[in-house]
Amino acid sequence: MPDNVTFDVYGDHGNPPRRNLSAQALNILRRAILSGRLAPGERLVEERLSADLGMSRVPIREAIKQLLAEGLAVPAEGSSGGRGARVVQVGKEEAQDLIEVRAVLEGLNAKLAARRQDPETIARIRALLARGAAAAASAPREELARLNAAFHDLLAVAGANRALAELMRPLRERTELVFRRNGTARAATDWKEHAAILEAVAEGDEELAALLAARHVHRAAKDAMQG
């Protein structure tokens, strides 16, 4: 792990965590992977992570097991006892498979959101769109990734299908490892496409919402793969 990688164990407010240590460790490591602070292929060394996070190795080990289950980590080659792990590296073929599935499911979710037309959630997404569009020009990559994830999370709320949301959460996280290659270059385009999806949802146009959501995934992926 690079020497300048740091972890905020207690979150934004410096307060002790309420959740158990395993869940806390999982949340911190997941954010570090999705933001790129833990790089693809990097070894997840229990001893070092334990020191960095100020925890015993037990919650770190449990968190790594969950990352393996979610596909954000893979067993490390040459590890003994099956306990070694590294951050997943998403290859081109795997990325294409993930994108195909995500595009279909994002389209379905947008279609359901347009059918439901929940005014409260739509208003929340509009407010987020304003923040995202303003941040696109100058915000750091990690902030843009957080806002982008928030948009898709709220769109899942608008779709109001729990089974679909549960399927999409780990899929979104794995595909974010692909989309992160776009960096900040595509941010303004992303938010324009988000805005178009929301307008179709607000107008109740199910087919257009589905088309725009699926197209958004494919276009972002194409730019990432070519980058």
N, C-alpha and C positions, 0 to 999 in steps of 0.2 A: 504494500500500500504506500502511495506517495507520502512523504513526511508532512506535507501541508494539509492533508485530509484531517478534518476535525469533525466531531460529532457533538451536537447539542443534546445532551442526555435528558435535560429537563424541559425541552421545548422552548417556546418563545418567551415564557414568563419566568423561567428560573424556578418554578415550583416543583417539589417532588412529585413523581408520577403516581397516579392513582391505579393504573393498571399493573398487572403483575409484570415482573421483570422480563419474562419470555416474550410477552406481547410487546413490551416496550422495545426490546432489542430487535424484534422482527420489524417493527415500524421504522426504526432508525436505519436499519440495514436496507430495507426495501427502498426507502427514500434515497439513500446513498447510491443504490444501484440505478434507480430510474433517473436520477439527476446526473449520473456519470461520475460522481465522486469516487465510486468504486468502479473501476474500468472493466470492460468485457475481458474475460480471461484471467482476471486478478484472483489470486488465491484468497480464500476466506480463512484466515489463520485464527483459530480460537484464542490462543494465548495473547496475540496482539490486540484482537478486538476486545477481549476481556479487559485489557489494560486501558484501551482507548475509551471504552464506555463505562469503566469503573464498576464492572459487574463480575461475578464469578463466571466460570466457563460453562456452567450448566445451562443458564438461560441463553447464552450465545449458541451453544450446541443445539438447543431446541429450536431457536430461530433459524439456524442454518437448515435444519431438517425441513422446516416449513417452506423455506425458499426453494429447496430442492423439489418439494411437492408442487409448488406453484410454477416451476419452470424458470425461475429467475436465477437459479444456480444449478450446476451439474456436478457430478462426482469428478474429482480431480484425478487425472491419470497418475498412476503409480502410488496412490494413497493406500495406506495400510488399514485394514479393518473397515473399509468403506466409509471412513469418517472424514476424509478430505473433500473439499469442495472448492469450486471457483465460480466466479460470475459467468453466466451464460454468454456465449458469443453466438448471435443469430446470423447464420449464413444466408446466402441469397435464396436458395431453394426453400429453406424453412420460412424465411421472411415472406416469400410469395404465397406460401400456404396460409400463413397467419393472416396476411392481408386479404386474401380471398374470403376467408371466413368472417373476418371483422367487417368487411364491406357489406356482406349480406345481413349480418346481425345489426349493424348500425342503421341500415336501410329499414329493417323491420321495426327497430325501436323508434325511428323518426316517424314512420307510418302510424304507429300506435300513439305517439305523442300528438300527431295531427288529428287523429280520431278523438282523442280525449280533450284536447284544447283547454288544458287547465290554466285559468287566467293568472293564478298566483305564481305558478312555476314559470310561466311565460314572462311575467314581470321580473322575476328574479334573473332569468337568463338575459333579458334586455339590459338590466343593470350590469351584469357581468360582461356583456358585449362591449359596453362603453369602456369599461376598465381594460379589457383585452385590447381593443383597438388603440387606446391611448398608450398602452404599454408596448405595443408592437414595435415602435420606432426606437426605443432606447432601453427597455428592460433587459436584465441579464437572462441568459438561457434558462436558468432554474426557475425564475419567476414566470417566464412565458410558459414553461412546461406545466407549472402548477395551475396557471389560469386555464390553459388548454384542457387539462384534466378536469378542472372544475366545470367547464362547459359541458363536457361529455357526461360527467356525473349528473348534472342537472337535467340534461336531456334524457338520461335514464329515469330520473324521477318523473319527468313529464310522460314517459312511456308507460310508467306504472305497471310494469310486468316483472314481478320479483324473480321468477325463474330466469327470464332473459337477463336481468341485471346481474344475477349470480354467475351466469355463464360468461358475461362480458367483462366483468372486473379483471380476472386474471388475464384474459385475452388482450384487453386494452393495455395492461401493464407490459406484457411481452412485446406488443407491437410498438409501444412507446420507445423501446430500445432501438427500433428501426427508424422511427420518425425523428428521434433525437439527432440523427445525422444531418437533418436540415438546418440545425442551429437556429440562428435568428433571421436568416435570409428569407424564409417563407412566412414569417409571422404575420405580416400585413395581409397576405393572400388568405392565410388560414382564417383570419377573423372576418374577412369579407365573405368567405364561404360559409362560416358559421352563421353570419347574419342572414344569408339567403335561406339556409336551412330553417332558421327560426321563423322567418316570414312565412314560409310554406306551412310550418306547424301552426302558426297563429291563424292563418287563413283556413285551416282545416283541409288543405290539399294533400291528401295522404300519398298519392302516387308521386307528386313532385317532391315532397319531403323525403320519401324513400330514395328517389333517384339522386337528389342532391347530396344526401348523407353518404350513399355508397360511392358516388363520384368523388366526393371530398376525400374519402379514404384512399381511393385509387390514385388520385392526383398527388396527394401528399406522399404516398409511398413511391410513386414514380420519381418524384424530385429527390427523395431520400436515396433511392437506389442508384440514381445517376450522379449523385453528389460525390 
